[in-house]
Amino acid sequence: MRMTEEKSRHEIITRAKISYGEQKTNMSMRAWIDRELREIGLPAITDDECKQYALASLPRIF
């Protein structure tokens, strides 16, 4: 069951990265993904996951 949970989390993070790229928001990618995870009741992204997925924690500037 843990493997399925990890796979689902990976899919959610990957999809959130894609949706972040499509949106015009000044949120950081990490904040965007944290929000997506919270909406479905999963814990926020960890620092190790940020490194693994190469996530920026700085806001996007237009």
PDBQT receptor file of N, H, CA, C and O in Angstrom, charges set to zero:
ATOM      1  N   MET A   1       0.824  -1.186   0.000  1.00  0.00    +0.000 N 
ATOM      2  CA  MET A   1       0.000   0.000   0.000  1.00  0.00    +0.000 C 
ATOM      3  C   MET A   1       0.873   1.257   0.000  1.00  0.00    +0.000 C 
ATOM      4  O   MET A   1       0.504   2.253  -0.623  1.00  0.00    +0.000 OA
ATOM      5  N   ARG A   2       1.989   1.237   0.664  1.00  0.00    +0.000 N 
ATOM      6  H   ARG A   2       2.289   0.428   1.170  1.00  0.00    +0.000 HD
ATOM      7  CA  ARG A   2       2.898   2.385   0.704  1.00  0.00    +0.000 C 
ATOM      8  C   ARG A   2       3.392   2.737  -0.696  1.00  0.00    +0.000 C 
ATOM      9  O   ARG A   2       3.507   3.914  -1.037  1.00  0.00    +0.000 OA
ATOM     10  N   MET A   3       3.686   1.711  -1.514  1.00  0.00    +0.000 N 
ATOM     11  H   MET A   3       3.592   0.755  -1.237  1.00  0.00    +0.000 HD
ATOM     12  CA  MET A   3       4.171   1.943  -2.876  1.00  0.00    +0.000 C 
ATOM     13  C   MET A   3       3.114   2.667  -3.704  1.00  0.00    +0.000 C 
ATOM     14  O   MET A   3       3.438   3.570  -4.476  1.00  0.00    +0.000 OA
ATOM     15  N   THR A   4       1.862   2.277  -3.547  1.00  0.00    +0.000 N 
ATOM     16  H   THR A   4       1.599   1.544  -2.920  1.00  0.00    +0.000 HD
ATOM     17  CA  THR A   4       0.773   2.935  -4.269  1.00  0.00    +0.000 C 
ATOM     18  C   THR A   4       0.647   4.386  -3.821  1.00  0.00    +0.000 C 
ATOM     19  O   THR A   4       0.432   5.276  -4.644  1.00  0.00    +0.000 OA
ATOM     20  N   GLU A   5       0.780   4.625  -2.522  1.00  0.00    +0.000 N 
ATOM     21  H   GLU A   5       0.954   3.902  -1.853  1.00  0.00    +0.000 HD
ATOM     22  CA  GLU A   5       0.693   5.987  -1.998  1.00  0.00    +0.000 C 
ATOM     23  C   GLU A   5       1.822   6.853  -2.544  1.00  0.00    +0.000 C 
ATOM     24  O   GLU A   5       1.598   8.009  -2.903  1.00  0.00    +0.000 OA
ATOM     25  N   GLU A   6       3.034   6.304  -2.608  1.00  0.00    +0.000 N 
ATOM     26  H   GLU A   6       3.216   5.365  -2.316  1.00  0.00    +0.000 HD
ATOM     27  CA  GLU A   6       4.170   7.050  -3.146  1.00  0.00    +0.000 C 
ATOM     28  C   GLU A   6       3.985   7.342  -4.629  1.00  0.00    +0.000 C 
ATOM     29  O   GLU A   6       4.313   8.432  -5.099  1.00  0.00    +0.000 OA
ATOM     30  N   LYS A   7       3.456   6.361  -5.365  1.00  0.00    +0.000 N 
ATOM     31  H   LYS A   7       3.190   5.476  -4.983  1.00  0.00    +0.000 HD
ATOM     32  CA  LYS A   7       3.220   6.565  -6.795  1.00  0.00    +0.000 C 
ATOM     33  C   LYS A   7       2.192   7.673  -6.997  1.00  0.00    +0.000 C 
ATOM     34  O   LYS A   7       2.370   8.552  -7.840  1.00  0.00    +0.000 OA
ATOM     35  N   SER A   8       1.132   7.623  -6.227  1.00  0.00    +0.000 N 
ATOM     36  H   SER A   8       0.988   6.909  -5.542  1.00  0.00    +0.000 HD
ATOM     37  CA  SER A   8       0.102   8.647  -6.340  1.00  0.00    +0.000 C 
ATOM     38  C   SER A   8       0.658  10.014  -6.004  1.00  0.00    +0.000 C 
ATOM     39  O   SER A   8       0.342  10.993  -6.680  1.00  0.00    +0.000 OA
ATOM     40  N   ARG A   9       1.480  10.096  -4.971  1.00  0.00    +0.000 N 
ATOM     41  H   ARG A   9       1.736   9.300  -4.422  1.00  0.00    +0.000 HD
ATOM     42  CA  ARG A   9       2.091  11.372  -4.582  1.00  0.00    +0.000 C 
ATOM     43  C   ARG A   9       2.985  11.887  -5.709  1.00  0.00    +0.000 C 
ATOM     44  O   ARG A   9       2.980  13.078  -6.021  1.00  0.00    +0.000 OA
ATOM     45  N   HIS A  10       3.746  10.988  -6.310  1.00  0.00    +0.000 N 
ATOM     46  H   HIS A  10       3.750  10.020  -6.057  1.00  0.00    +0.000 HD
ATOM     47  CA  HIS A  10       4.600  11.363  -7.435  1.00  0.00    +0.000 C 
ATOM     48  C   HIS A  10       3.752  11.910  -8.579  1.00  0.00    +0.000 C 
ATOM     49  O   HIS A  10       4.092  12.937  -9.167  1.00  0.00    +0.000 OA
ATOM     50  N   GLU A  11       2.661  11.237  -8.896  1.00  0.00    +0.000 N 
ATOM     51  H   GLU A  11       2.385  10.403  -8.418  1.00  0.00    +0.000 HD
ATOM     52  CA  GLU A  11       1.783  11.691  -9.972  1.00  0.00    +0.000 C 
ATOM     53  C   GLU A  11       1.179  13.052  -9.654  1.00  0.00    +0.000 C 
ATOM     54  O   GLU A  11       1.073  13.908 -10.532  1.00  0.00    +0.000 OA
ATOM     55  N   ILE A  12       0.787  13.252  -8.412  1.00  0.00    +0.000 N 
ATOM     56  H   ILE A  12       0.873  12.556  -7.698  1.00  0.00    +0.000 HD
ATOM     57  CA  ILE A  12       0.194  14.531  -8.013  1.00  0.00    +0.000 C 
ATOM     58  C   ILE A  12       1.215  15.658  -8.146  1.00  0.00    +0.000 C 
ATOM     59  O   ILE A  12       0.897  16.735  -8.650  1.00  0.00    +0.000 OA
ATOM     60  N   ILE A  13       2.437  15.406  -7.692  1.00  0.00    +0.000 N 
ATOM     61  H   ILE A  13       2.696  14.531  -7.282  1.00  0.00    +0.000 HD
ATOM     62  CA  ILE A  13       3.484  16.423  -7.779  1.00  0.00    +0.000 C 
ATOM     63  C   ILE A  13       3.808  16.732  -9.233  1.00  0.00    +0.000 C 
ATOM     64  O   ILE A  13       3.972  17.894  -9.604  1.00  0.00    +0.000 OA
ATOM     65  N   THR A  14       3.900  15.699 -10.052  1.00  0.00    +0.000 N 
ATOM     66  H   THR A  14       3.766  14.755  -9.751  1.00  0.00    +0.000 HD
ATOM     67  CA  THR A  14       4.199  15.897 -11.471  1.00  0.00    +0.000 C 
ATOM     68  C   THR A  14       3.087  16.690 -12.154  1.00  0.00    +0.000 C 
ATOM     69  O   THR A  14       3.368  17.608 -12.925  1.00  0.00    +0.000 OA
ATOM     70  N   ARG A  15       1.855  16.354 -11.886  1.00  0.00    +0.000 N 
ATOM     71  H   ARG A  15       1.626  15.608 -11.260  1.00  0.00    +0.000 HD
ATOM     72  CA  ARG A  15       0.727  17.084 -12.482  1.00  0.00    +0.000 C 
ATOM     73  C   ARG A  15       0.665  18.522 -11.986  1.00  0.00    +0.000 C 
ATOM     74  O   ARG A  15       0.334  19.432 -12.745  1.00  0.00    +0.000 OA
ATOM     75  N   ALA A  16       0.983  18.724 -10.710  1.00  0.00    +0.000 N 
ATOM     76  H   ALA A  16       1.252  17.985 -10.093  1.00  0.00    +0.000 HD
ATOM     77  CA  ALA A  16       0.982  20.082 -10.154  1.00  0.00    +0.000 C 
ATOM     78  C   ALA A  16       2.076  20.928 -10.802  1.00  0.00    +0.000 C 
ATOM     79  O   ALA A  16       1.879  22.121 -11.034  1.00  0.00    +0.000 OA
ATOM     80  N   LYS A  17       3.224  20.322 -11.095  1.00  0.00    +0.000 N 
ATOM     81  H   LYS A  17       3.384  19.353 -10.907  1.00  0.00    +0.000 HD
ATOM     82  CA  LYS A  17       4.286  21.060 -11.794  1.00  0.00    +0.000 C 
ATOM     83  C   LYS A  17       3.816  21.501 -13.172  1.00  0.00    +0.000 C 
ATOM     84  O   LYS A  17       4.109  22.616 -13.603  1.00  0.00    +0.000 OA
ATOM     85  N   ILE A  18       3.098  20.644 -13.854  1.00  0.00    +0.000 N 
ATOM     86  H   ILE A  18       2.860  19.738 -13.503  1.00  0.00    +0.000 HD
ATOM     87  CA  ILE A  18       2.576  20.979 -15.185  1.00  0.00    +0.000 C 
ATOM     88  C   ILE A  18       1.536  22.086 -15.082  1.00  0.00    +0.000 C 
ATOM     89  O   ILE A  18       1.581  23.050 -15.845  1.00  0.00    +0.000 OA
ATOM     90  N   SER A  19       0.601  21.956 -14.146  1.00  0.00    +0.000 N 
ATOM     91  H   SER A  19       0.565  21.173 -13.526  1.00  0.00    +0.000 HD
ATOM     92  CA  SER A  19      -0.448  22.976 -14.020  1.00  0.00    +0.000 C 
ATOM     93  C   SER A  19       0.146  24.311 -13.579  1.00  0.00    +0.000 C 
ATOM     94  O   SER A  19      -0.349  25.367 -13.972  1.00  0.00    +0.000 OA
ATOM     95  N   TYR A  20       1.199  24.275 -12.769  1.00  0.00    +0.000 N 
ATOM     96  H   TYR A  20       1.602  23.417 -12.450  1.00  0.00    +0.000 HD
ATOM     97  CA  TYR A  20       1.871  25.504 -12.354  1.00  0.00    +0.000 C 
ATOM     98  C   TYR A  20       2.441  26.238 -13.568  1.00  0.00    +0.000 C 
ATOM     99  O   TYR A  20       2.344  27.462 -13.663  1.00  0.00    +0.000 OA
ATOM    100  N   GLY A  21       3.026  25.494 -14.479  1.00  0.00    +0.000 N 
ATOM    101  H   GLY A  21       3.105  24.500 -14.401  1.00  0.00    +0.000 HD
ATOM    102  CA  GLY A  21       3.587  26.094 -15.681  1.00  0.00    +0.000 C 
ATOM    103  C   GLY A  21       2.542  26.725 -16.575  1.00  0.00    +0.000 C 
ATOM    104  O   GLY A  21       2.834  27.656 -17.326  1.00  0.00    +0.000 OA
ATOM    105  N   GLU A  22       1.314  26.213 -16.493  1.00  0.00    +0.000 N 
ATOM    106  H   GLU A  22       1.077  25.457 -15.882  1.00  0.00    +0.000 HD
ATOM    107  CA  GLU A  22       0.227  26.723 -17.335  1.00  0.00    +0.000 C 
ATOM    108  C   GLU A  22      -0.465  27.945 -16.735  1.00  0.00    +0.000 C 
ATOM    109  O   GLU A  22      -1.159  28.672 -17.446  1.00  0.00    +0.000 OA
ATOM    110  N   GLN A  23      -0.286  28.177 -15.442  1.00  0.00    +0.000 N 
ATOM    111  H   GLN A  23       0.278  27.586 -14.864  1.00  0.00    +0.000 HD
ATOM    112  CA  GLN A  23      -0.981  29.265 -14.754  1.00  0.00    +0.000 C 
ATOM    113  C   GLN A  23      -0.123  30.517 -14.682  1.00  0.00    +0.000 C 
ATOM    114  O   GLN A  23       1.106  30.453 -14.653  1.00  0.00    +0.000 OA
ATOM    115  N   LYS A  24      -0.791  31.638 -14.654  1.00  0.00    +0.000 N 
ATOM    116  H   LYS A  24      -1.789  31.690 -14.677  1.00  0.00    +0.000 HD
ATOM    117  CA  LYS A  24      -0.099  32.916 -14.448  1.00  0.00    +0.000 C 
ATOM    118  C   LYS A  24      -0.277  33.265 -12.970  1.00  0.00    +0.000 C 
ATOM    119  O   LYS A  24      -1.229  33.943 -12.584  1.00  0.00    +0.000 OA
ATOM    120  N   THR A  25       0.645  32.794 -12.171  1.00  0.00    +0.000 N 
ATOM    121  H   THR A  25       1.419  32.243 -12.484  1.00  0.00    +0.000 HD
ATOM    122  CA  THR A  25       0.607  33.046 -10.738  1.00  0.00    +0.000 C 
ATOM    123  C   THR A  25       1.985  33.455 -10.265  1.00  0.00    +0.000 C 
ATOM    124  O   THR A  25       2.998  33.044 -10.832  1.00  0.00    +0.000 OA
ATOM    125  N   ASN A  26       2.016  34.263  -9.227  1.00  0.00    +0.000 N 
ATOM    126  H   ASN A  26       1.194  34.597  -8.766  1.00  0.00    +0.000 HD
ATOM    127  CA  ASN A  26       3.310  34.643  -8.690  1.00  0.00    +0.000 C 
ATOM    128  C   ASN A  26       3.691  33.793  -7.478  1.00  0.00    +0.000 C 
ATOM    129  O   ASN A  26       4.677  34.083  -6.802  1.00  0.00    +0.000 OA
ATOM    130  N   MET A  27       2.916  32.752  -7.205  1.00  0.00    +0.000 N 
ATOM    131  H   MET A  27       2.115  32.517  -7.754  1.00  0.00    +0.000 HD
ATOM    132  CA  MET A  27       3.255  31.807  -6.136  1.00  0.00    +0.000 C 
ATOM    133  C   MET A  27       4.525  31.061  -6.515  1.00  0.00    +0.000 C 
ATOM    134  O   MET A  27       4.857  30.936  -7.694  1.00  0.00    +0.000 OA
ATOM    135  N   SER A  28       5.219  30.574  -5.518  1.00  0.00    +0.000 N 
ATOM    136  H   SER A  28       4.949  30.675  -4.561  1.00  0.00    +0.000 HD
ATOM    137  CA  SER A  28       6.361  29.706  -5.812  1.00  0.00    +0.000 C 
ATOM    138  C   SER A  28       5.831  28.334  -6.207  1.00  0.00    +0.000 C 
ATOM    139  O   SER A  28       4.701  27.975  -5.875  1.00  0.00    +0.000 OA
ATOM    140  N   MET A  29       6.647  27.581  -6.909  1.00  0.00    +0.000 N 
ATOM    141  H   MET A  29       7.564  27.873  -7.179  1.00  0.00    +0.000 HD
ATOM    142  CA  MET A  29       6.233  26.243  -7.316  1.00  0.00    +0.000 C 
ATOM    143  C   MET A  29       5.993  25.371  -6.083  1.00  0.00    +0.000 C 
ATOM    144  O   MET A  29       5.065  24.563  -6.055  1.00  0.00    +0.000 OA
ATOM    145  N   ARG A  30       6.831  25.542  -5.075  1.00  0.00    +0.000 N 
ATOM    146  H   ARG A  30       7.585  26.198  -5.097  1.00  0.00    +0.000 HD
ATOM    147  CA  ARG A  30       6.666  24.749  -3.855  1.00  0.00    +0.000 C 
ATOM    148  C   ARG A  30       5.331  25.062  -3.187  1.00  0.00    +0.000 C 
ATOM    149  O   ARG A  30       4.627  24.146  -2.763  1.00  0.00    +0.000 OA
ATOM    150  N   ALA A  31       4.974  26.333  -3.088  1.00  0.00    +0.000 N 
ATOM    151  H   ALA A  31       5.546  27.077  -3.433  1.00  0.00    +0.000 HD
ATOM    152  CA  ALA A  31       3.698  26.724  -2.479  1.00  0.00    +0.000 C 
ATOM    153  C   ALA A  31       2.527  26.182  -3.284  1.00  0.00    +0.000 C 
ATOM    154  O   ALA A  31       1.526  25.745  -2.717  1.00  0.00    +0.000 OA
ATOM    155  N   TRP A  32       2.652  26.211  -4.605  1.00  0.00    +0.000 N 
ATOM    156  H   TRP A  32       3.465  26.566  -5.066  1.00  0.00    +0.000 HD
ATOM    157  CA  TRP A  32       1.604  25.698  -5.474  1.00  0.00    +0.000 C 
ATOM    158  C   TRP A  32       1.381  24.201  -5.223  1.00  0.00    +0.000 C 
ATOM    159  O   TRP A  32       0.244  23.749  -5.091  1.00  0.00    +0.000 OA
ATOM    160  N   ILE A  33       2.465  23.452  -5.161  1.00  0.00    +0.000 N 
ATOM    161  H   ILE A  33       3.388  23.819  -5.269  1.00  0.00    +0.000 HD
ATOM    162  CA  ILE A  33       2.360  22.005  -4.954  1.00  0.00    +0.000 C 
ATOM    163  C   ILE A  33       1.877  21.696  -3.538  1.00  0.00    +0.000 C 
ATOM    164  O   ILE A  33       1.077  20.779  -3.349  1.00  0.00    +0.000 OA
ATOM    165  N   ASP A  34       2.349  22.445  -2.544  1.00  0.00    +0.000 N 
ATOM    166  H   ASP A  34       2.998  23.190  -2.697  1.00  0.00    +0.000 HD
ATOM    167  CA  ASP A  34       1.852  22.264  -1.173  1.00  0.00    +0.000 C 
ATOM    168  C   ASP A  34       0.340  22.448  -1.118  1.00  0.00    +0.000 C 
ATOM    169  O   ASP A  34      -0.364  21.682  -0.460  1.00  0.00    +0.000 OA
ATOM    170  N   ARG A  35      -0.150  23.465  -1.811  1.00  0.00    +0.000 N 
ATOM    171  H   ARG A  35       0.422  24.087  -2.346  1.00  0.00    +0.000 HD
ATOM    172  CA  ARG A  35      -1.592  23.709  -1.836  1.00  0.00    +0.000 C 
ATOM    173  C   ARG A  35      -2.338  22.535  -2.465  1.00  0.00    +0.000 C 
ATOM    174  O   ARG A  35      -3.376  22.109  -1.958  1.00  0.00    +0.000 OA
ATOM    175  N   GLU A  36      -1.806  22.013  -3.569  1.00  0.00    +0.000 N 
ATOM    176  H   GLU A  36      -0.963  22.359  -3.981  1.00  0.00    +0.000 HD
ATOM    177  CA  GLU A  36      -2.429  20.872  -4.241  1.00  0.00    +0.000 C 
ATOM    178  C   GLU A  36      -2.465  19.647  -3.312  1.00  0.00    +0.000 C 
ATOM    179  O   GLU A  36      -3.477  18.949  -3.239  1.00  0.00    +0.000 OA
ATOM    180  N   LEU A  37      -1.369  19.397  -2.613  1.00  0.00    +0.000 N 
ATOM    181  H   LEU A  37      -0.547  19.964  -2.672  1.00  0.00    +0.000 HD
ATOM    182  CA  LEU A  37      -1.299  18.250  -1.704  1.00  0.00    +0.000 C 
ATOM    183  C   LEU A  37      -2.262  18.422  -0.530  1.00  0.00    +0.000 C 
ATOM    184  O   LEU A  37      -2.938  17.469  -0.141  1.00  0.00    +0.000 OA
ATOM    185  N   ARG A  38      -2.332  19.622   0.035  1.00  0.00    +0.000 N 
ATOM    186  H   ARG A  38      -1.783  20.396  -0.281  1.00  0.00    +0.000 HD
ATOM    187  CA  ARG A  38      -3.245  19.878   1.159  1.00  0.00    +0.000 C 
ATOM    188  C   ARG A  38      -4.694  19.669   0.762  1.00  0.00    +0.000 C 
ATOM    189  O   ARG A  38      -5.493  19.175   1.558  1.00  0.00    +0.000 OA
ATOM    190  N   GLU A  39      -5.041  20.039  -0.464  1.00  0.00    +0.000 N 
ATOM    191  H   GLU A  39      -4.393  20.440  -1.111  1.00  0.00    +0.000 HD
ATOM    192  CA  GLU A  39      -6.428  19.898  -0.916  1.00  0.00    +0.000 C 
ATOM    193  C   GLU A  39      -6.907  18.451  -0.888  1.00  0.00    +0.000 C 
ATOM    194  O   GLU A  39      -8.099  18.193  -0.714  1.00  0.00    +0.000 OA
ATOM    195  N   ILE A  40      -5.987  17.511  -1.056  1.00  0.00    +0.000 N 
ATOM    196  H   ILE A  40      -5.020  17.720  -1.197  1.00  0.00    +0.000 HD
ATOM    197  CA  ILE A  40      -6.396  16.103  -1.035  1.00  0.00    +0.000 C 
ATOM    198  C   ILE A  40      -5.971  15.391   0.251  1.00  0.00    +0.000 C 
ATOM    199  O   ILE A  40      -6.075  14.169   0.357  1.00  0.00    +0.000 OA
ATOM    200  N   GLY A  41      -5.487  16.175   1.235  1.00  0.00    +0.000 N 
ATOM    201  H   GLY A  41      -5.403  17.168   1.150  1.00  0.00    +0.000 HD
ATOM    202  CA  GLY A  41      -5.192  15.627   2.548  1.00  0.00    +0.000 C 
ATOM    203  C   GLY A  41      -3.831  14.982   2.714  1.00  0.00    +0.000 C 
ATOM    204  O   GLY A  41      -3.621  14.225   3.662  1.00  0.00    +0.000 OA
ATOM    205  N   LEU A  42      -2.902  15.264   1.814  1.00  0.00    +0.000 N 
ATOM    206  H   LEU A  42      -3.073  15.878   1.044  1.00  0.00    +0.000 HD
ATOM    207  CA  LEU A  42      -1.551  14.724   1.942  1.00  0.00    +0.000 C 
ATOM    208  C   LEU A  42      -0.652  15.754   2.612  1.00  0.00    +0.000 C 
ATOM    209  O   LEU A  42      -0.914  16.954   2.522  1.00  0.00    +0.000 OA
ATOM    210  N   PRO A  43       0.414  15.299   3.288  1.00  0.00    +0.000 N 
ATOM    211  CA  PRO A  43       1.330  16.257   3.920  1.00  0.00    +0.000 C 
ATOM    212  C   PRO A  43       2.071  17.098   2.889  1.00  0.00    +0.000 C 
ATOM    213  O   PRO A  43       2.227  16.707   1.733  1.00  0.00    +0.000 OA
ATOM    214  N   ALA A  44       2.520  18.260   3.340  1.00  0.00    +0.000 N 
ATOM    215  H   ALA A  44       2.393  18.578   4.280  1.00  0.00    +0.000 HD
ATOM    216  CA  ALA A  44       3.261  19.183   2.467  1.00  0.00    +0.000 C 
ATOM    217  C   ALA A  44       4.543  18.534   1.966  1.00  0.00    +0.000 C 
ATOM    218  O   ALA A  44       5.034  17.561   2.539  1.00  0.00    +0.000 OA
ATOM    219  N   ILE A  45       5.066  19.086   0.899  1.00  0.00    +0.000 N 
ATOM    220  H   ILE A  45       4.668  19.877   0.433  1.00  0.00    +0.000 HD
ATOM    221  CA  ILE A  45       6.274  18.562   0.277  1.00  0.00    +0.000 C 
ATOM    222  C   ILE A  45       7.475  18.812   1.196  1.00  0.00    +0.000 C 
ATOM    223  O   ILE A  45       7.561  19.860   1.837  1.00  0.00    +0.000 OA
ATOM    224  N   THR A  46       8.379  17.873   1.258  1.00  0.00    +0.000 N 
ATOM    225  H   THR A  46       8.309  17.022   0.738  1.00  0.00    +0.000 HD
ATOM    226  CA  THR A  46       9.552  17.990   2.119  1.00  0.00    +0.000 C 
ATOM    227  C   THR A  46      10.705  18.643   1.363  1.00  0.00    +0.000 C 
ATOM    228  O   THR A  46      10.665  18.773   0.139  1.00  0.00    +0.000 OA
ATOM    229  N   ASP A  47      11.727  19.051   2.105  1.00  0.00    +0.000 N 
ATOM    230  H   ASP A  47      11.760  18.945   3.099  1.00  0.00    +0.000 HD
ATOM    231  CA  ASP A  47      12.903  19.646   1.479  1.00  0.00    +0.000 C 
ATOM    232  C   ASP A  47      13.595  18.643   0.547  1.00  0.00    +0.000 C 
ATOM    233  O   ASP A  47      14.078  19.012  -0.523  1.00  0.00    +0.000 OA
ATOM    234  N   ASP A  48      13.636  17.381   0.961  1.00  0.00    +0.000 N 
ATOM    235  H   ASP A  48      13.243  17.081   1.830  1.00  0.00    +0.000 HD
ATOM    236  CA  ASP A  48      14.246  16.352   0.110  1.00  0.00    +0.000 C 
ATOM    237  C   ASP A  48      13.481  16.176  -1.199  1.00  0.00    +0.000 C 
ATOM    238  O   ASP A  48      14.084  16.008  -2.259  1.00  0.00    +0.000 OA
ATOM    239  N   GLU A  49      12.155  16.215  -1.121  1.00  0.00    +0.000 N 
ATOM    240  H   GLU A  49      11.666  16.351  -0.260  1.00  0.00    +0.000 HD
ATOM    241  CA  GLU A  49      11.351  16.110  -2.344  1.00  0.00    +0.000 C 
ATOM    242  C   GLU A  49      11.575  17.324  -3.233  1.00  0.00    +0.000 C 
ATOM    243  O   GLU A  49      11.603  17.199  -4.458  1.00  0.00    +0.000 OA
ATOM    244  N   CYS A  50      11.732  18.491  -2.632  1.00  0.00    +0.000 N 
ATOM    245  H   CYS A  50      11.709  18.593  -1.637  1.00  0.00    +0.000 HD
ATOM    246  CA  CYS A  50      12.004  19.692  -3.430  1.00  0.00    +0.000 C 
ATOM    247  C   CYS A  50      13.279  19.519  -4.234  1.00  0.00    +0.000 C 
ATOM    248  O   CYS A  50      13.335  19.893  -5.405  1.00  0.00    +0.000 OA
ATOM    249  N   LYS A  51      14.294  18.959  -3.613  1.00  0.00    +0.000 N 
ATOM    250  H   LYS A  51      14.249  18.656  -2.661  1.00  0.00    +0.000 HD
ATOM    251  CA  LYS A  51      15.544  18.709  -4.327  1.00  0.00    +0.000 C 
ATOM    252  C   LYS A  51      15.350  17.652  -5.400  1.00  0.00    +0.000 C 
ATOM    253  O   LYS A  51      15.849  17.794  -6.516  1.00  0.00    +0.000 OA
ATOM    254  N   GLN A  52      14.624  16.591  -5.062  1.00  0.00    +0.000 N 
ATOM    255  H   GLN A  52      14.219  16.476  -4.155  1.00  0.00    +0.000 HD
ATOM    256  CA  GLN A  52      14.390  15.496  -6.001  1.00  0.00    +0.000 C 
ATOM    257  C   GLN A  52      13.639  15.981  -7.247  1.00  0.00    +0.000 C 
ATOM    258  O   GLN A  52      13.966  15.578  -8.364  1.00  0.00    +0.000 OA
ATOM    259  N   TYR A  53      12.643  16.836  -7.060  1.00  0.00    +0.000 N 
ATOM    260  H   TYR A  53      12.377  17.163  -6.153  1.00  0.00    +0.000 HD
ATOM    261  CA  TYR A  53      11.828  17.316  -8.181  1.00  0.00    +0.000 C 
ATOM    262  C   TYR A  53      12.320  18.655  -8.729  1.00  0.00    +0.000 C 
ATOM    263  O   TYR A  53      11.701  19.212  -9.635  1.00  0.00    +0.000 OA
ATOM    264  N   ALA A  54      13.407  19.170  -8.201  1.00  0.00    +0.000 N 
ATOM    265  H   ALA A  54      13.910  18.717  -7.465  1.00  0.00    +0.000 HD
ATOM    266  CA  ALA A  54      13.993  20.456  -8.628  1.00  0.00    +0.000 C 
ATOM    267  C   ALA A  54      12.949  21.577  -8.584  1.00  0.00    +0.000 C 
ATOM    268  O   ALA A  54      12.688  22.238  -9.589  1.00  0.00    +0.000 OA
ATOM    269  N   LEU A  55      12.361  21.776  -7.407  1.00  0.00    +0.000 N 
ATOM    270  H   LEU A  55      12.573  21.239  -6.591  1.00  0.00    +0.000 HD
ATOM    271  CA  LEU A  55      11.326  22.783  -7.237  1.00  0.00    +0.000 C 
ATOM    272  C   LEU A  55      11.911  24.087  -6.718  1.00  0.00    +0.000 C 
ATOM    273  O   LEU A  55      12.796  24.092  -5.863  1.00  0.00    +0.000 OA
ATOM    274  N   ALA A  56      11.415  25.163  -7.236  1.00  0.00    +0.000 N 
ATOM    275  H   ALA A  56      10.696  25.159  -7.931  1.00  0.00    +0.000 HD
ATOM    276  CA  ALA A  56      11.844  26.488  -6.791  1.00  0.00    +0.000 C 
ATOM    277  C   ALA A  56      10.954  26.932  -5.630  1.00  0.00    +0.000 C 
ATOM    278  O   ALA A  56       9.739  26.739  -5.661  1.00  0.00    +0.000 OA
ATOM    279  N   SER A  57      11.559  27.518  -4.628  1.00  0.00    +0.000 N 
ATOM    280  H   SER A  57      12.546  27.675  -4.603  1.00  0.00    +0.000 HD
ATOM    281  CA  SER A  57      10.773  28.011  -3.498  1.00  0.00    +0.000 C 
ATOM    282  C   SER A  57      10.599  29.519  -3.561  1.00  0.00    +0.000 C 
ATOM    283  O   SER A  57       9.981  30.115  -2.680  1.00  0.00    +0.000 OA
ATOM    284  N   LEU A  58      11.147  30.136  -4.606  1.00  0.00    +0.000 N 
ATOM    285  H   LEU A  58      11.650  29.651  -5.322  1.00  0.00    +0.000 HD
ATOM    286  CA  LEU A  58      10.987  31.584  -4.782  1.00  0.00    +0.000 C 
ATOM    287  C   LEU A  58       9.785  31.876  -5.661  1.00  0.00    +0.000 C 
ATOM    288  O   LEU A  58       9.481  31.099  -6.566  1.00  0.00    +0.000 OA
ATOM    289  N   PRO A  59       9.094  32.982  -5.411  1.00  0.00    +0.000 N 
ATOM    290  CA  PRO A  59       7.950  33.335  -6.250  1.00  0.00    +0.000 C 
ATOM    291  C   PRO A  59       8.382  33.662  -7.680  1.00  0.00    +0.000 C 
ATOM    292  O   PRO A  59       9.509  34.090  -7.930  1.00  0.00    +0.000 OA
ATOM    293  N   ARG A  60       7.469  33.449  -8.586  1.00  0.00    +0.000 N 
ATOM    294  H   ARG A  60       6.554  33.101  -8.383  1.00  0.00    +0.000 HD
ATOM    295  CA  ARG A  60       7.723  33.746  -9.999  1.00  0.00    +0.000 C 
ATOM    296  C   ARG A  60       7.444  35.227 -10.234  1.00  0.00    +0.000 C 
ATOM    297  O   ARG A  60       6.463  35.767  -9.722  1.00  0.00    +0.000 OA
ATOM    298  N   ILE A  61       8.292  35.869 -10.996  1.00  0.00    +0.000 N 
ATOM    299  H   ILE A  61       9.088  35.430 -11.412  1.00  0.00    +0.000 HD
ATOM    300  CA  ILE A  61       8.132  37.293 -11.299  1.00  0.00    +0.000 C 
ATOM    301  C   ILE A  61       7.824  37.451 -12.779  1.00  0.00    +0.000 C 
ATOM    302  O   ILE A  61       8.517  36.902 -13.636  1.00  0.00    +0.000 OA
ATOM    303  N   PHE A  62       6.788  38.197 -13.061  1.00  0.00    +0.000 N 
ATOM    304  H   PHE A  62       6.225  38.643 -12.365  1.00  0.00    +0.000 HD
ATOM    305  CA  PHE A  62       6.388  38.428 -14.458  1.00  0.00    +0.000 C 
ATOM    306  C   PHE A  62       6.876  39.760 -14.931  1.00  0.00    +0.000 C 
ATOM    307  O   PHE A  62       6.638  40.133 -16.079  1.00  0.00    +0.000 OA
TER     308      PHE A  62
